[in-house]
Amino acid sequence: MNRSLIWLGAALFLWGVGEGMFLLFQPVYLQQMGASPLEIGVILGAFGAAMTLTHIPAGHLSDRIGRRPLLILAWLVGVAATLIMALAFNLTILAIGLLLYGCTAFVASPLDSYTTAARGSWSVGRAITFVSTAFNAGAVMGPILGGTVADHYGFRTVFFIASGIFVVSAVTVSFVSAQPRDHRDPENPPAGLLRNGRLIGFLAVYFLVAFAVYVPQPLSPNYLKNQQGLSLSSIGELISLAYLGTTVLNLVLGRMEARLGFLLGQVGVAVFTLLLWRGLSFEWFALGYFLLGGYRTLRVLGVAQVRAFVHKSQMGLAYGIAEMLAAITTLLAPPLAGYLYSLDPRLMYPVGLGLICLGAVITLIFVPRSKVMQPERLELAADL
């Protein structure tokens, strides 16, 4: 394995611990700071907007100036954003810190392209699921730690601890090696991405699926606390199970045929939605959150499939477009979830389940079955 992937995996493990301490608790903390369900949905939608606007510029820059500088910049922005949230004394400042943290999402496309270039003999899917597994393995611990600290010392302490972990993670990622930039032949440049019909078709399906599977998620912590009476510590345990599920499902689905793994990830989120809607005990919720790990796995597998449609010199930008589309769903889905929650806290689950089933049908119809490509065949496919 490339030594830089080891450093990258270690940095992502630490980042997973820190982010897991607070990120999925944010709806609850926003509520404690005085936000209504609709305001929570709007703020989370703005968080999604901050994530969305950064992906394409970051992907383009990673193709032009290299990936390592953008990795380090993302880590430093994350440290600053977490400190702002730790020091926030009102909802406005907390929202500013959260939006700045959302901007760190620009790391996704440089991270994907860095991992792809450093993968050696591994397939793209296996390499990307490896770094995703490292992050999620750390994130298994984060919510339990964050929920316990929040119950005893409050969320402000959670953010201070997370920012310290992020500093150590930033030092770790600085040890990754720089990579040479990929160049295209000026005499025979690849077709523009907007003229790549196969890529556009797949990205349309990917967007619809990513939107569908996100609708039931953002206000589930509020539902569990307000309607089911769970403590923050118990919710933290459930969120940790989701990260554990991602770790396990990355290892299992990441080795399958791409479309099959993509579909099974959707099935996992569908079962999560059903169990949150109809489940009446912590054990059922625990099973649901474990299967929610399919959400992050299907996103990873979706991005990994993009590589087969583009030239290597377009890799960062193509990944950036895919990540942007997934991020747009985090902008659009939370306001819908907030509106449904305000009508009836359970309503987001049957609506979400219907959308997920529709997405699975569209995947079966429009995404072709594909074999796992060897690296040399993948490069050939990207040049065609």
Contacts in CASP RR format, 6 or more apart in sequence:
PFRMAT RR
TARGET T0000
AUTHOR 0000-0000-0000
METHOD contacts of the structure
MODEL  1
MNRSLIWLGAALFLWGVGEGMFLLFQPVYLQQMGASPLEIGVILGAFGAA
MTLTHIPAGHLSDRIGRRPLLILAWLVGVAATLIMALAFNLTILAIGLLL
YGCTAFVASPLDSYTTAARGSWSVGRAITFVSTAFNAGAVMGPILGGTVA
DHYGFRTVFFIASGIFVVSAVTVSFVSAQPRDHRDPENPPAGLLRNGRLI
GFLAVYFLVAFAVYVPQPLSPNYLKNQQGLSLSSIGELISLAYLGTTVLN
LVLGRMEARLGFLLGQVGVAVFTLLLWRGLSFEWFALGYFLLGGYRTLRV
LGVAQVRAFVHKSQMGLAYGIAEMLAAITTLLAPPLAGYLYSLDPRLMYP
VGLGLICLGAVITLIFVPRSKVMQPERLELAADL
2 118 0 8 1.000
2 119 0 8 1.000
2 120 0 8 1.000
3 177 0 8 1.000
4 114 0 8 1.000
4 118 0 8 1.000
4 175 0 8 1.000
4 176 0 8 1.000
4 177 0 8 1.000
5 115 0 8 1.000
5 118 0 8 1.000
5 119 0 8 1.000
5 127 0 8 1.000
5 130 0 8 1.000
5 131 0 8 1.000
7 172 0 8 1.000
7 173 0 8 1.000
7 175 0 8 1.000
7 176 0 8 1.000
8 71 0 8 1.000
8 111 0 8 1.000
8 114 0 8 1.000
8 115 0 8 1.000
8 118 0 8 1.000
8 131 0 8 1.000
8 134 0 8 1.000
8 173 0 8 1.000
8 176 0 8 1.000
9 130 0 8 1.000
9 131 0 8 1.000
9 134 0 8 1.000
9 135 0 8 1.000
10 134 0 8 1.000
10 172 0 8 1.000
11 75 0 8 1.000
11 169 0 8 1.000
11 170 0 8 1.000
11 172 0 8 1.000
11 173 0 8 1.000
11 176 0 8 1.000
12 131 0 8 1.000
12 134 0 8 1.000
12 135 0 8 1.000
12 169 0 8 1.000
13 134 0 8 1.000
13 135 0 8 1.000
13 137 0 8 1.000
13 138 0 8 1.000
14 138 0 8 1.000
14 165 0 8 1.000
14 166 0 8 1.000
14 168 0 8 1.000
14 169 0 8 1.000
14 172 0 8 1.000
15 75 0 8 1.000
15 135 0 8 1.000
15 165 0 8 1.000
15 166 0 8 1.000
15 169 0 8 1.000
16 135 0 8 1.000
16 136 0 8 1.000
16 138 0 8 1.000
16 139 0 8 1.000
16 142 0 8 1.000
16 243 0 8 1.000
17 138 0 8 1.000
17 139 0 8 1.000
17 141 0 8 1.000
17 142 0 8 1.000
17 145 0 8 1.000
17 165 0 8 1.000
18 139 0 8 1.000
18 142 0 8 1.000
18 161 0 8 1.000
18 162 0 8 1.000
18 165 0 8 1.000
18 166 0 8 1.000
18 169 0 8 1.000
19 139 0 8 1.000
19 142 0 8 1.000
19 162 0 8 1.000
20 138 0 8 1.000
20 139 0 8 1.000
20 142 0 8 1.000
20 143 0 8 1.000
20 146 0 8 1.000
20 162 0 8 1.000
20 239 0 8 1.000
20 243 0 8 1.000
21 142 0 8 1.000
21 143 0 8 1.000
21 145 0 8 1.000
21 146 0 8 1.000
21 147 0 8 1.000
21 149 0 8 1.000
21 158 0 8 1.000
21 161 0 8 1.000
21 162 0 8 1.000
21 165 0 8 1.000
22 29 0 8 1.000
22 82 0 8 1.000
22 85 0 8 1.000
22 146 0 8 1.000
22 155 0 8 1.000
22 158 0 8 1.000
22 159 0 8 1.000
22 162 0 8 1.000
24 143 0 8 1.000
24 221 0 8 1.000
24 236 0 8 1.000
24 239 0 8 1.000
24 242 0 8 1.000
25 143 0 8 1.000
25 146 0 8 1.000
25 147 0 8 1.000
25 150 0 8 1.000
25 155 0 8 1.000
25 158 0 8 1.000
25 221 0 8 1.000
25 232 0 8 1.000
25 235 0 8 1.000
25 236 0 8 1.000
25 239 0 8 1.000
26 44 0 8 1.000
26 98 0 8 1.000
27 40 0 8 1.000
27 41 0 8 1.000
27 44 0 8 1.000
27 218 0 8 1.000
27 219 0 8 1.000
27 221 0 8 1.000
27 222 0 8 1.000
28 221 0 8 1.000
28 222 0 8 1.000
28 225 0 8 1.000
28 232 0 8 1.000
28 235 0 8 1.000
29 94 0 8 1.000
29 150 0 8 1.000
29 155 0 8 1.000
30 39 0 8 1.000
30 40 0 8 1.000
30 43 0 8 1.000
30 91 0 8 1.000
30 94 0 8 1.000
30 95 0 8 1.000
31 37 0 8 1.000
31 40 0 8 1.000
31 222 0 8 1.000
32 155 0 8 1.000
33 90 0 8 1.000
33 91 0 8 1.000
33 94 0 8 1.000
34 91 0 8 1.000
35 43 0 8 1.000
35 91 0 8 1.000
37 219 0 8 1.000
37 222 0 8 1.000
37 338 0 8 1.000
37 341 0 8 1.000
37 342 0 8 1.000
38 335 0 8 1.000
38 338 0 8 1.000
38 339 0 8 1.000
38 342 0 8 1.000
40 219 0 8 1.000
40 222 0 8 1.000
40 334 0 8 1.000
40 338 0 8 1.000
41 218 0 8 1.000
41 219 0 8 1.000
41 334 0 8 1.000
41 335 0 8 1.000
41 337 0 8 1.000
41 338 0 8 1.000
42 334 0 8 1.000
42 335 0 8 1.000
43 95 0 8 1.000
43 98 0 8 1.000
44 218 0 8 1.000
44 330 0 8 1.000
44 334 0 8 1.000
45 330 0 8 1.000
45 331 0 8 1.000
45 332 0 8 1.000
45 334 0 8 1.000
45 335 0 8 1.000
46 95 0 8 1.000
46 99 0 8 1.000
46 331 0 8 1.000
47 98 0 8 1.000
47 99 0 8 1.000
47 101 0 8 1.000
47 102 0 8 1.000
47 330 0 8 1.000
47 334 0 8 1.000
48 102 0 8 1.000
48 327 0 8 1.000
48 328 0 8 1.000
48 330 0 8 1.000
48 331 0 8 1.000
48 334 0 8 1.000
49 331 0 8 1.000
50 99 0 8 1.000
50 100 0 8 1.000
50 102 0 8 1.000
50 103 0 8 1.000
50 105 0 8 1.000
51 102 0 8 1.000
51 103 0 8 1.000
51 105 0 8 1.000
51 327 0 8 1.000
51 330 0 8 1.000
51 331 0 8 1.000
52 324 0 8 1.000
52 327 0 8 1.000
52 328 0 8 1.000
52 330 0 8 1.000
52 331 0 8 1.000
54 102 0 8 1.000
54 103 0 8 1.000
54 105 0 8 1.000
54 106 0 8 1.000
55 105 0 8 1.000
55 106 0 8 1.000
55 108 0 8 1.000
55 109 0 8 1.000
55 320 0 8 1.000
55 321 0 8 1.000
55 323 0 8 1.000
55 324 0 8 1.000
55 327 0 8 1.000
56 317 0 8 1.000
56 320 0 8 1.000
56 321 0 8 1.000
56 324 0 8 1.000
57 106 0 8 1.000
58 70 0 8 1.000
58 106 0 8 1.000
58 107 0 8 1.000
58 108 0 8 1.000
58 109 0 8 1.000
58 110 0 8 1.000
58 320 0 8 1.000
59 106 0 8 1.000
59 109 0 8 1.000
59 110 0 8 1.000
59 113 0 8 1.000
59 316 0 8 1.000
59 317 0 8 1.000
59 319 0 8 1.000
59 320 0 8 1.000
60 316 0 8 1.000
60 317 0 8 1.000
61 70 0 8 1.000
61 110 0 8 1.000
62 70 0 8 1.000
62 109 0 8 1.000
62 110 0 8 1.000
62 113 0 8 1.000
62 114 0 8 1.000
62 316 0 8 1.000
63 113 0 8 1.000
63 181 0 8 1.000
63 182 0 8 1.000
63 313 0 8 1.000
63 314 0 8 1.000
63 315 0 8 1.000
63 316 0 8 1.000
63 317 0 8 1.000
64 181 0 8 1.000
65 181 0 8 1.000
66 110 0 8 1.000
66 178 0 8 1.000
66 179 0 8 1.000
66 181 0 8 1.000
67 110 0 8 1.000
67 111 0 8 1.000
67 113 0 8 1.000
67 114 0 8 1.000
67 117 0 8 1.000
67 179 0 8 1.000
68 114 0 8 1.000
68 176 0 8 1.000
68 177 0 8 1.000
68 178 0 8 1.000
68 179 0 8 1.000
70 106 0 8 1.000
70 107 0 8 1.000
70 110 0 8 1.000
71 107 0 8 1.000
71 110 0 8 1.000
71 111 0 8 1.000
71 114 0 8 1.000
71 173 0 8 1.000
71 176 0 8 1.000
72 170 0 8 1.000
72 173 0 8 1.000
72 174 0 8 1.000
74 104 0 8 1.000
74 106 0 8 1.000
74 107 0 8 1.000
74 110 0 8 1.000
75 104 0 8 1.000
75 107 0 8 1.000
75 166 0 8 1.000
75 169 0 8 1.000
75 170 0 8 1.000
75 173 0 8 1.000
76 170 0 8 1.000
77 100 0 8 1.000
77 101 0 8 1.000
77 103 0 8 1.000
77 104 0 8 1.000
78 100 0 8 1.000
78 101 0 8 1.000
78 104 0 8 1.000
78 166 0 8 1.000
79 163 0 8 1.000
79 164 0 8 1.000
79 166 0 8 1.000
79 167 0 8 1.000
79 170 0 8 1.000
80 100 0 8 1.000
81 97 0 8 1.000
81 98 0 8 1.000
81 100 0 8 1.000
81 101 0 8 1.000
81 102 0 8 1.000
81 103 0 8 1.000
81 104 0 8 1.000
82 101 0 8 1.000
82 159 0 8 1.000
82 162 0 8 1.000
82 163 0 8 1.000
82 166 0 8 1.000
83 159 0 8 1.000
83 160 0 8 1.000
83 163 0 8 1.000
84 93 0 8 1.000
84 96 0 8 1.000
84 97 0 8 1.000
84 100 0 8 1.000
85 94 0 8 1.000
85 97 0 8 1.000
85 98 0 8 1.000
85 101 0 8 1.000
85 159 0 8 1.000
86 156 0 8 1.000
86 159 0 8 1.000
86 160 0 8 1.000
86 162 0 8 1.000
86 163 0 8 1.000
87 93 0 8 1.000
88 94 0 8 1.000
88 96 0 8 1.000
88 97 0 8 1.000
105 323 0 8 1.000
105 327 0 8 1.000
108 303 0 8 1.000
108 319 0 8 1.000
108 320 0 8 1.000
108 323 0 8 1.000
109 316 0 8 1.000
109 317 0 8 1.000
109 319 0 8 1.000
109 320 0 8 1.000
109 322 0 8 1.000
109 323 0 8 1.000
110 316 0 8 1.000
111 131 0 8 1.000
112 128 0 8 1.000
112 303 0 8 1.000
112 316 0 8 1.000
112 319 0 8 1.000
112 320 0 8 1.000
112 323 0 8 1.000
113 315 0 8 1.000
113 316 0 8 1.000
113 319 0 8 1.000
114 176 0 8 1.000
114 179 0 8 1.000
115 127 0 8 1.000
115 128 0 8 1.000
115 130 0 8 1.000
115 131 0 8 1.000
116 124 0 8 1.000
116 127 0 8 1.000
116 128 0 8 1.000
116 307 0 8 1.000
116 315 0 8 1.000
117 179 0 8 1.000
117 182 0 8 1.000
117 315 0 8 1.000
118 127 0 8 1.000
118 179 0 8 1.000
119 126 0 8 1.000
119 127 0 8 1.000
119 375 0 8 1.000
120 127 0 8 1.000
120 375 0 8 1.000
121 375 0 8 1.000
122 130 0 8 1.000
122 375 0 8 1.000
123 372 0 8 1.000
123 373 0 8 1.000
123 374 0 8 1.000
123 375 0 8 1.000
123 378 0 8 1.000
124 304 0 8 1.000
124 307 0 8 1.000
124 308 0 8 1.000
124 375 0 8 1.000
124 378 0 8 1.000
125 254 0 8 1.000
125 258 0 8 1.000
125 300 0 8 1.000
125 301 0 8 1.000
125 304 0 8 1.000
126 254 0 8 1.000
126 255 0 8 1.000
128 300 0 8 1.000
128 303 0 8 1.000
128 304 0 8 1.000
129 250 0 8 1.000
129 251 0 8 1.000
129 253 0 8 1.000
129 254 0 8 1.000
129 297 0 8 1.000
129 300 0 8 1.000
129 301 0 8 1.000
129 304 0 8 1.000
132 246 0 8 1.000
132 250 0 8 1.000
132 296 0 8 1.000
132 297 0 8 1.000
132 300 0 8 1.000
133 246 0 8 1.000
133 247 0 8 1.000
133 250 0 8 1.000
133 251 0 8 1.000
136 243 0 8 1.000
136 244 0 8 1.000
136 245 0 8 1.000
136 246 0 8 1.000
136 247 0 8 1.000
136 250 0 8 1.000
136 296 0 8 1.000
137 243 0 8 1.000
137 247 0 8 1.000
138 243 0 8 1.000
139 240 0 8 1.000
139 243 0 8 1.000
139 246 0 8 1.000
140 240 0 8 1.000
140 243 0 8 1.000
140 244 0 8 1.000
140 247 0 8 1.000
141 240 0 8 1.000
142 240 0 8 1.000
142 243 0 8 1.000
143 235 0 8 1.000
143 236 0 8 1.000
143 237 0 8 1.000
143 238 0 8 1.000
143 239 0 8 1.000
143 240 0 8 1.000
143 243 0 8 1.000
144 233 0 8 1.000
144 236 0 8 1.000
144 237 0 8 1.000
144 240 0 8 1.000
145 161 0 8 1.000
146 158 0 8 1.000
146 161 0 8 1.000
146 236 0 8 1.000
147 158 0 8 1.000
147 232 0 8 1.000
147 233 0 8 1.000
147 235 0 8 1.000
147 236 0 8 1.000
148 233 0 8 1.000
149 157 0 8 1.000
149 158 0 8 1.000
149 161 0 8 1.000
150 157 0 8 1.000
150 158 0 8 1.000
150 232 0 8 1.000
151 231 0 8 1.000
151 232 0 8 1.000
151 233 0 8 1.000
182 312 0 8 1.000
182 313 0 8 1.000
182 315 0 8 1.000
183 313 0 8 1.000
184 190 0 8 1.000
184 311 0 8 1.000
184 313 0 8 1.000
184 314 0 8 1.000
190 310 0 8 1.000
190 311 0 8 1.000
190 313 0 8 1.000
190 314 0 8 1.000
190 382 0 8 1.000
190 383 0 8 1.000
192 314 0 8 1.000
193 199 0 8 1.000
193 310 0 8 1.000
193 314 0 8 1.000
193 317 0 8 1.000
193 318 0 8 1.000
193 321 0 8 1.000
194 200 0 8 1.000
196 309 0 8 1.000
196 310 0 8 1.000
198 309 0 8 1.000
199 306 0 8 1.000
199 309 0 8 1.000
199 310 0 8 1.000
199 318 0 8 1.000
201 366 0 8 1.000
202 305 0 8 1.000
202 306 0 8 1.000
202 309 0 8 1.000
202 367 0 8 1.000
203 306 0 8 1.000
203 321 0 8 1.000
203 322 0 8 1.000
203 325 0 8 1.000
205 359 0 8 1.000
205 362 0 8 1.000
205 363 0 8 1.000
205 366 0 8 1.000
205 367 0 8 1.000
206 302 0 8 1.000
206 322 0 8 1.000
206 325 0 8 1.000
206 326 0 8 1.000
207 325 0 8 1.000
207 326 0 8 1.000
207 328 0 8 1.000
207 329 0 8 1.000
208 358 0 8 1.000
208 359 0 8 1.000
208 362 0 8 1.000
209 262 0 8 1.000
209 266 0 8 1.000
209 298 0 8 1.000
209 359 0 8 1.000
209 360 0 8 1.000
209 362 0 8 1.000
209 363 0 8 1.000
210 299 0 8 1.000
210 325 0 8 1.000
210 326 0 8 1.000
210 329 0 8 1.000
211 328 0 8 1.000
211 329 0 8 1.000
211 332 0 8 1.000
211 333 0 8 1.000
211 355 0 8 1.000
212 266 0 8 1.000
212 352 0 8 1.000
212 354 0 8 1.000
212 355 0 8 1.000
212 356 0 8 1.000
212 358 0 8 1.000
212 359 0 8 1.000
213 266 0 8 1.000
213 269 0 8 1.000
213 295 0 8 1.000
213 298 0 8 1.000
213 356 0 8 1.000
214 295 0 8 1.000
214 329 0 8 1.000
214 330 0 8 1.000
214 333 0 8 1.000
215 333 0 8 1.000
215 336 0 8 1.000
215 337 0 8 1.000
215 348 0 8 1.000
215 351 0 8 1.000
215 352 0 8 1.000
215 355 0 8 1.000
216 269 0 8 1.000
216 272 0 8 1.000
216 273 0 8 1.000
216 276 0 8 1.000
216 337 0 8 1.000
216 348 0 8 1.000
216 349 0 8 1.000
216 352 0 8 1.000
216 353 0 8 1.000
216 356 0 8 1.000
217 292 0 8 1.000
217 295 0 8 1.000
217 333 0 8 1.000
217 337 0 8 1.000
218 330 0 8 1.000
218 333 0 8 1.000
218 334 0 8 1.000
218 337 0 8 1.000
218 338 0 8 1.000
219 334 0 8 1.000
219 337 0 8 1.000
219 338 0 8 1.000
219 341 0 8 1.000
219 345 0 8 1.000
219 348 0 8 1.000
220 276 0 8 1.000
221 235 0 8 1.000
221 239 0 8 1.000
222 341 0 8 1.000
222 345 0 8 1.000
223 276 0 8 1.000
223 341 0 8 1.000
223 345 0 8 1.000
223 346 0 8 1.000
223 348 0 8 1.000
224 230 0 8 1.000
224 234 0 8 1.000
224 235 0 8 1.000
224 238 0 8 1.000
224 276 0 8 1.000
224 285 0 8 1.000
225 231 0 8 1.000
225 232 0 8 1.000
225 235 0 8 1.000
226 345 0 8 1.000
227 345 0 8 1.000
227 346 0 8 1.000
228 285 0 8 1.000
230 238 0 8 1.000
230 282 0 8 1.000
230 285 0 8 1.000
234 282 0 8 1.000
237 286 0 8 1.000
238 285 0 8 1.000
238 286 0 8 1.000
238 289 0 8 1.000
239 289 0 8 1.000
241 286 0 8 1.000
241 288 0 8 1.000
241 289 0 8 1.000
241 290 0 8 1.000
242 289 0 8 1.000
242 290 0 8 1.000
242 292 0 8 1.000
242 293 0 8 1.000
243 293 0 8 1.000
244 290 0 8 1.000
245 290 0 8 1.000
245 291 0 8 1.000
245 292 0 8 1.000
245 293 0 8 1.000
245 294 0 8 1.000
246 293 0 8 1.000
246 294 0 8 1.000
246 295 0 8 1.000
246 296 0 8 1.000
246 297 0 8 1.000
248 290 0 8 1.000
249 264 0 8 1.000
249 265 0 8 1.000
249 293 0 8 1.000
249 294 0 8 1.000
249 297 0 8 1.000
250 296 0 8 1.000
250 297 0 8 1.000
250 300 0 8 1.000
253 260 0 8 1.000
253 261 0 8 1.000
253 264 0 8 1.000
253 265 0 8 1.000
253 294 0 8 1.000
253 297 0 8 1.000
253 298 0 8 1.000
253 301 0 8 1.000
254 261 0 8 1.000
254 297 0 8 1.000
254 300 0 8 1.000
254 301 0 8 1.000
256 264 0 8 1.000
257 369 0 8 1.000
257 370 0 8 1.000
257 371 0 8 1.000
257 372 0 8 1.000
258 301 0 8 1.000
258 302 0 8 1.000
258 304 0 8 1.000
258 305 0 8 1.000
258 370 0 8 1.000
258 372 0 8 1.000
259 363 0 8 1.000
259 367 0 8 1.000
259 368 0 8 1.000
259 369 0 8 1.000
259 370 0 8 1.000
260 369 0 8 1.000
261 297 0 8 1.000
261 298 0 8 1.000
261 301 0 8 1.000
262 298 0 8 1.000
262 301 0 8 1.000
262 302 0 8 1.000
262 305 0 8 1.000
262 363 0 8 1.000
262 367 0 8 1.000
263 360 0 8 1.000
263 363 0 8 1.000
263 364 0 8 1.000
264 294 0 8 1.000
265 293 0 8 1.000
265 294 0 8 1.000
265 295 0 8 1.000
265 297 0 8 1.000
265 298 0 8 1.000
266 294 0 8 1.000
266 298 0 8 1.000
266 356 0 8 1.000
266 359 0 8 1.000
266 360 0 8 1.000
266 363 0 8 1.000
267 360 0 8 1.000
268 291 0 8 1.000
268 292 0 8 1.000
268 293 0 8 1.000
268 294 0 8 1.000
269 291 0 8 1.000
269 292 0 8 1.000
269 293 0 8 1.000
269 294 0 8 1.000
269 295 0 8 1.000
269 298 0 8 1.000
269 356 0 8 1.000
270 353 0 8 1.000
270 356 0 8 1.000
270 357 0 8 1.000
270 360 0 8 1.000
271 287 0 8 1.000
271 288 0 8 1.000
271 291 0 8 1.000
272 288 0 8 1.000
272 289 0 8 1.000
272 291 0 8 1.000
272 292 0 8 1.000
273 349 0 8 1.000
273 352 0 8 1.000
273 353 0 8 1.000
273 356 0 8 1.000
274 349 0 8 1.000
274 353 0 8 1.000
275 284 0 8 1.000
275 285 0 8 1.000
275 287 0 8 1.000
275 288 0 8 1.000
275 291 0 8 1.000
276 285 0 8 1.000
276 288 0 8 1.000
276 349 0 8 1.000
277 346 0 8 1.000
277 349 0 8 1.000
277 350 0 8 1.000
277 353 0 8 1.000
278 284 0 8 1.000
279 285 0 8 1.000
299 326 0 8 1.000
302 322 0 8 1.000
303 319 0 8 1.000
303 322 0 8 1.000
303 323 0 8 1.000
303 326 0 8 1.000
305 370 0 8 1.000
306 318 0 8 1.000
306 319 0 8 1.000
306 321 0 8 1.000
306 322 0 8 1.000
307 315 0 8 1.000
307 318 0 8 1.000
307 319 0 8 1.000
307 378 0 8 1.000
307 382 0 8 1.000
308 370 0 8 1.000
308 373 0 8 1.000
308 378 0 8 1.000
308 381 0 8 1.000
308 382 0 8 1.000
309 318 0 8 1.000
309 381 0 8 1.000
309 382 0 8 1.000
310 318 0 8 1.000
310 382 0 8 1.000
311 382 0 8 1.000
311 383 0 8 1.000
312 379 0 8 1.000
312 382 0 8 1.000
336 348 0 8 1.000
337 348 0 8 1.000
338 348 0 8 1.000
340 347 0 8 1.000
340 348 0 8 1.000
340 351 0 8 1.000
341 347 0 8 1.000
341 348 0 8 1.000
373 381 0 8 1.000
END
